[in-house]
Amino acid sequence: MNTLFTDTVMVDAVEQSAACFPARKLQLGFSLIELMISVTIGLLGVLVIFQVMSVWNERKRTTSSGSDAQVAGTIGMFSLERELKVAGYGLGRMQDIEWGCTVNMRDSTGTNVTFPLLPLLVTQGLSSAPDTITAIAGSSSYFTGREEFTQSAASSKRTRQRVGLFPGDILVVTNRPTSAACEVIEVTALSAGEARTIEHQNVSYEKFGAPVGVLTASRFNPPGGADPAFVSGSIYNLGPTPRRTVWQIRAGGVLTSTETFSGLPAIDVADGIVDLQAEYGSMDGSTGVGGTITWAEAAPTPWTNLWAVRVAVLSRSQQFERLPVTTAAITYFGGTKTFAMNNVFGAAASDAANSPTNWRHYRYRVYEQVVPIRNMMWGRRSRS
């Protein structure tokens, strides 16, 4: 075979293959400068993302904390207003001389309590501290007026008529002619054979409305009986489940209510409540309907002039803001009063400007309400 021919054929085959498959171009990578620039751009993007996330999270916590403060203030004011609306129920027809008498509540379980007989009591806080509000209300569905008694013994009272009084009712007995002291008794039986005498013995008895045969031990009738010095006076029926509720703010900014008659521990009503202020609204009877209510911290004289109470509740957000968001003390009652702004956790007033305890770095919400004391209004009309 001719060698030249063979070489020529091979050269032609290589040339044809090269024509069909051209050589690839040389591929070059990124330079160090390009890599550094891309890494820098990526880091800047990550920083921006984290910054946006931080701002978003801060705004989210501010919104949620503000919502919590709003809910707490709403619940606190609603609960307090509901209690104040029924203040004086069962006591509306009390006479001027009877208001303010010292009530002796001798609980047979061992807890003896004394308190002034008032439909509503506002105890002003010392040094601009939060006020304390106490309201008392009965629960009788049958008798809410005044009943007089003409004979008294250690365990019974003889009334002019006892319609609406049942075993299990809690009564307040006022003494005449002075009414310096009053007493709580518990009706345990209605004397048979006549319709005027009620008994308040230290025994187990069957409450009105309870299943037959179910006995309840009397709580407010001590073994020695009630004070026999009550010769004559008035009886006011507070029903089977009266309430004397004390509203105050405990340490840490929690609105609490404590019920005297039940003897149960205080109940936390709303968190984040840092101040509570109240004033009496009184109106002299000589002004008649359409008169002007006068607001004051001092108790009305006489108590029958009490027509309303106005309350202001200050709630605070739990979220600390990096910049001061409250630059001045908060006002209430139409700007006529100013809350005493206190630092968080009882910190000193001279606390550092950017400290987490500084009150200026928190948001606040004020809730105000004017509550008419309806039972005093209606009782006043019935007395006139």
VEXKE-533484 format. One line per 4 residues: number of its first residue (from 1); for each residue x, y, z of C-alpha. Coordinates in nm, 3 decimals. Each point is the difference from the previous one (the first is absolute). Example, Ala and Ser with C-alpha at 12.3 -4.5 7.8 and 13.67 -1.06 7.14 Angstrom:
1 = 1.230,-0.450,0.780; 0.137,0.344,-0.066
This chain:
1 = 0.000,0.000,0.000; 0.125,0.344,-0.086; 0.116,0.177,0.316; -0.045,0.347,-0.145
5 = -0.360,-0.074,-0.080; -0.064,-0.126,0.350; 0.152,0.311,0.162; -0.204,0.224,-0.224
9 = -0.321,-0.175,0.094; 0.079,0.032,0.371; 0.081,0.371,-0.032; -0.328,0.060,-0.182
13 = -0.191,-0.187,0.276; 0.160,0.211,0.271; -0.077,0.322,-0.186; -0.364,-0.103,-0.048
17 = -0.029,-0.088,0.371; 0.147,0.335,0.100; -0.247,0.176,-0.227; -0.292,-0.178,0.166
21 = 0.124,0.049,0.355; 0.170,0.337,0.034; 0.232,0.049,0.300; -0.159,0.137,0.322
25 = 0.095,0.346,0.115; 0.204,0.036,0.317; -0.235,0.049,0.308; 0.131,0.249,0.262
29 = -0.128,0.018,0.377; -0.083,0.303,0.223; 0.283,0.214,0.117; 0.062,0.066,0.370
33 = -0.127,0.357,-0.033; -0.326,-0.118,-0.151; -0.047,-0.252,0.280; 0.064,0.266,0.266
37 = -0.249,0.237,-0.163; -0.270,-0.268,-0.018; 0.059,-0.102,0.364; -0.024,0.366,0.108
41 = -0.327,0.044,-0.188; -0.135,-0.317,0.160; 0.099,0.115,0.350; -0.167,0.335,-0.057
45 = -0.318,-0.178,-0.109; 0.005,-0.220,0.310; 0.051,0.306,0.224; -0.293,0.177,-0.163
49 = -0.220,-0.306,0.042; 0.092,-0.034,0.368; -0.056,0.371,0.056; -0.345,-0.022,-0.158
53 = -0.079,-0.306,0.210; 0.114,0.179,0.317; -0.217,0.305,-0.073; -0.294,-0.222,-0.090
57 = 0.037,-0.204,0.320; 0.022,0.318,0.210; -0.313,0.142,-0.164; -0.176,-0.333,0.047
61 = 0.083,-0.009,0.372; -0.109,0.362,0.038; -0.331,-0.078,-0.168; -0.065,-0.318,0.196
65 = 0.099,0.162,0.332; -0.221,0.298,-0.075; -0.285,-0.236,-0.077; 0.059,-0.183,0.329
69 = -0.007,0.328,0.192; -0.320,0.100,-0.177; -0.167,-0.331,0.081; 0.115,0.015,0.363
73 = -0.131,0.355,0.043; -0.332,-0.089,-0.162; -0.049,-0.306,0.218; 0.102,0.188,0.314
77 = -0.235,0.291,-0.063; -0.288,-0.226,-0.105; 0.030,-0.213,0.314; 0.026,0.300,0.230
81 = -0.286,0.183,-0.170; -0.226,-0.305,0.028; 0.069,-0.015,0.374; -0.061,0.371,0.054
85 = -0.331,-0.001,-0.184; -0.161,-0.217,0.267; 0.162,0.176,0.297; -0.250,0.064,0.277
89 = -0.250,-0.261,-0.117; -0.216,-0.080,0.302; 0.124,0.306,0.189; -0.147,0.280,-0.209
93 = -0.264,0.094,0.258; 0.239,0.044,0.291; -0.037,0.317,0.202; 0.273,0.262,0.035
97 = 0.072,-0.096,0.361; 0.058,-0.364,-0.094; 0.258,0.048,-0.274; 0.356,-0.053,0.117
101 = -0.078,-0.209,0.307; 0.268,-0.255,0.091; -0.120,-0.344,-0.104; 0.112,-0.294,0.213
105 = 0.010,-0.316,-0.209; 0.076,-0.286,0.236; 0.073,-0.303,-0.212; -0.038,-0.327,0.187
109 = 0.292,-0.140,-0.201; 0.227,0.228,0.202; 0.034,0.303,-0.230; -0.146,0.314,0.156
113 = -0.020,0.307,-0.221; -0.108,0.358,0.063; -0.074,0.249,-0.275; -0.199,0.322,-0.048
117 = -0.347,-0.047,-0.144; 0.030,0.201,-0.320; -0.122,-0.077,-0.352; 0.329,0.117,-0.144
121 = 0.327,0.099,0.162; 0.296,0.159,-0.178; 0.317,-0.015,0.205; 0.246,0.251,-0.140
125 = 0.353,-0.131,-0.052; 0.276,0.167,0.197; 0.256,0.208,-0.191; -0.189,-0.036,-0.330
129 = -0.013,-0.379,0.032; -0.292,-0.186,-0.161; -0.338,0.028,0.170; -0.195,-0.289,0.149
133 = -0.371,-0.039,-0.079; -0.237,-0.202,0.217; -0.359,-0.073,-0.106; -0.270,-0.193,0.184
137 = -0.314,-0.147,-0.156; -0.269,-0.247,0.097; -0.148,-0.281,-0.205; -0.358,-0.043,0.118
141 = -0.262,-0.057,-0.268; -0.293,0.044,0.240; 0.060,0.286,0.242; 0.237,0.296,-0.035
145 = -0.163,0.263,0.218; 0.025,0.090,0.366; -0.173,-0.202,0.269; -0.028,0.109,0.361
149 = 0.015,-0.225,0.305; -0.151,0.082,0.337; 0.138,-0.280,0.217; 0.346,-0.152,0.003
153 = 0.165,-0.298,0.165; 0.336,-0.173,-0.040; -0.139,-0.234,-0.267; -0.324,0.154,-0.127
157 = -0.157,0.323,-0.122; -0.369,0.090,-0.002; -0.084,0.205,-0.309; -0.309,0.190,-0.103
161 = -0.029,-0.242,-0.295; 0.250,-0.244,-0.147; -0.124,-0.035,-0.358; 0.296,-0.064,-0.229
165 = 0.232,-0.129,0.274; 0.105,-0.366,-0.023; 0.240,-0.240,0.172; 0.346,0.056,-0.146
169 = -0.036,0.378,-0.043; 0.280,0.216,0.139; -0.131,0.307,0.184; 0.157,0.318,0.129
173 = -0.156,0.116,0.326; 0.027,0.365,0.098; -0.058,0.123,0.353; -0.218,0.290,0.109
177 = 0.010,0.272,0.099; 0.377,0.035,-0.053; 0.105,-0.255,-0.268; 0.361,0.024,0.116
181 = 0.039,-0.373,-0.059; -0.168,-0.243,-0.236; 0.010,-0.377,-0.028; -0.021,-0.274,-0.260
185 = -0.237,-0.288,0.075; -0.113,-0.303,-0.199; -0.365,-0.106,-0.007; -0.026,-0.367,0.099
189 = -0.379,-0.040,0.045; -0.333,0.179,-0.003; -0.185,-0.054,0.327; -0.304,-0.219,-0.047
193 = -0.346,0.103,0.114; 0.044,0.369,-0.083; 0.136,0.208,-0.287; 0.225,0.256,0.168
197 = 0.299,-0.164,0.170; 0.323,-0.111,-0.168; 0.263,-0.217,0.165; 0.377,0.025,-0.036
201 = 0.144,-0.285,0.202; 0.334,-0.175,-0.021; -0.141,-0.321,-0.144; -0.010,-0.202,-0.319
205 = -0.314,0.084,-0.194; -0.173,-0.049,-0.331; 0.050,0.291,-0.235; -0.285,0.138,-0.203
209 = 0.007,-0.162,-0.343; 0.238,-0.279,0.104; -0.099,-0.367,-0.041; -0.207,-0.137,0.286
213 = 0.214,-0.149,0.272; 0.323,0.174,-0.105; 0.131,0.199,0.298; 0.243,0.291,0.003
217 = 0.196,0.120,0.302; -0.057,0.368,0.081; 0.312,0.213,-0.040; -0.094,0.341,0.134
221 = -0.175,-0.104,0.322; 0.265,-0.065,0.268; -0.081,-0.242,0.283; -0.072,0.282,0.243
225 = -0.257,0.153,-0.230; -0.021,0.353,-0.133; 0.028,0.306,0.217; -0.313,0.008,0.220
229 = 0.036,0.378,0.049; -0.182,0.059,-0.327; -0.339,0.088,0.140; -0.144,0.152,-0.314
233 = 0.126,0.108,-0.338; -0.002,-0.092,-0.367; 0.076,-0.312,-0.199; 0.144,0.012,-0.352
237 = -0.004,-0.318,-0.204; 0.316,-0.080,-0.198; -0.134,-0.331,-0.129; 0.172,-0.340,0.008
241 = 0.318,0.105,-0.185; 0.093,0.360,0.082; 0.318,0.155,-0.132; 0.238,0.247,0.156
245 = 0.281,0.025,-0.252; 0.328,0.187,0.049; 0.169,0.111,-0.322; 0.367,0.093,0.014
249 = 0.331,-0.028,-0.185; 0.259,-0.229,0.151; 0.375,0.011,-0.059; 0.094,-0.077,-0.358
253 = -0.294,0.184,-0.155; -0.284,-0.248,0.042; -0.360,0.108,0.062; -0.150,-0.229,0.267
257 = -0.337,-0.044,0.167; -0.050,-0.143,0.349; -0.344,-0.108,0.119; -0.065,0.045,0.373
261 = -0.303,-0.224,0.054; 0.136,-0.304,-0.181; 0.336,0.017,0.174; 0.175,-0.123,-0.316
265 = 0.348,0.123,-0.101; 0.041,0.299,-0.228; -0.068,-0.057,-0.370; 0.227,0.144,-0.269
269 = -0.226,0.178,-0.248; 0.236,0.172,-0.243; 0.378,0.022,-0.044; 0.188,0.314,-0.100
273 = -0.226,0.242,0.196; 0.229,0.252,0.166; -0.242,0.257,0.141; -0.360,0.034,0.118
277 = -0.161,0.331,0.092; -0.358,0.081,0.099; -0.216,0.289,0.120; -0.348,0.028,0.150
281 = -0.276,0.177,-0.187; -0.256,0.161,0.232; -0.300,0.222,-0.051; -0.193,0.188,0.264
285 = -0.365,-0.101,0.018; -0.106,0.365,-0.016; 0.110,0.020,-0.364; -0.250,-0.267,-0.103
289 = 0.008,-0.184,-0.329; 0.234,0.156,-0.253; 0.239,0.138,0.260; 0.376,0.011,-0.036
293 = 0.213,-0.282,0.137; 0.302,0.113,0.201; 0.311,-0.217,-0.022; 0.231,-0.030,0.298
297 = 0.233,-0.241,0.175; -0.170,0.069,0.331; -0.301,-0.212,0.094; -0.343,0.162,-0.056
301 = -0.184,0.145,0.297; -0.248,-0.150,0.059; 0.048,-0.329,-0.182; -0.348,0.022,-0.146
305 = 0.141,0.271,-0.230; 0.215,-0.260,-0.178; -0.109,-0.032,-0.362; 0.300,-0.128,-0.195
309 = 0.368,-0.084,0.001; 0.254,0.059,-0.273; 0.294,-0.233,-0.044; 0.324,0.016,-0.199
313 = 0.217,-0.305,-0.068; 0.351,0.024,-0.145; 0.142,-0.303,-0.181; 0.359,-0.035,-0.115
317 = 0.150,-0.203,-0.283; 0.261,-0.261,0.091; 0.218,0.087,-0.301; 0.309,0.215,0.063
321 = 0.056,0.250,-0.281; 0.356,0.101,-0.088; -0.102,0.363,-0.036; -0.226,0.191,0.245
325 = -0.358,-0.024,-0.123; -0.176,0.167,0.297; 0.151,0.343,0.052; -0.242,0.140,0.261
329 = -0.211,-0.126,0.289; -0.341,-0.140,-0.103; -0.310,0.202,0.087; -0.354,-0.116,0.075
333 = -0.348,0.131,0.085; 0.004,0.233,-0.297; 0.354,0.117,0.064; -0.080,0.131,0.348
337 = 0.207,-0.264,0.179; 0.343,-0.152,-0.062; 0.118,-0.349,0.080; 0.313,-0.039,0.211
341 = 0.230,-0.177,-0.247; 0.215,-0.262,0.170; 0.291,-0.199,-0.138; -0.032,-0.371,-0.061
345 = 0.072,-0.238,0.289; 0.003,0.291,0.245; 0.326,0.142,-0.133; 0.112,0.339,0.126
349 = -0.140,0.308,-0.170; 0.354,0.104,-0.099; 0.053,-0.317,-0.200; 0.219,0.024,-0.310
353 = -0.171,0.144,-0.305; 0.039,-0.313,-0.214; -0.047,-0.254,0.278; -0.259,-0.277,-0.055
357 = -0.170,0.119,0.320; -0.056,0.357,-0.118; -0.374,0.065,-0.042; 0.052,0.222,-0.307
361 = 0.101,-0.302,-0.210; -0.342,-0.165,0.027; -0.339,0.063,-0.157; -0.314,0.070,0.206
365 = -0.375,-0.006,-0.040; -0.258,0.178,0.218; -0.350,-0.134,0.062; -0.255,0.229,0.163
369 = -0.360,-0.062,0.098; -0.274,0.183,0.188; -0.217,-0.252,0.184; -0.336,0.113,0.145
373 = -0.081,-0.153,0.337; -0.357,-0.086,-0.095; -0.100,-0.160,0.329; 0.078,0.323,0.183
377 = -0.205,0.199,-0.251; -0.301,-0.229,0.023; 0.029,-0.028,0.376; 0.010,0.375,0.031
381 = -0.327,0.033,-0.189; -0.162,-0.265,0.217; 0.108,0.184,0.314; -0.129,0.338,-0.116
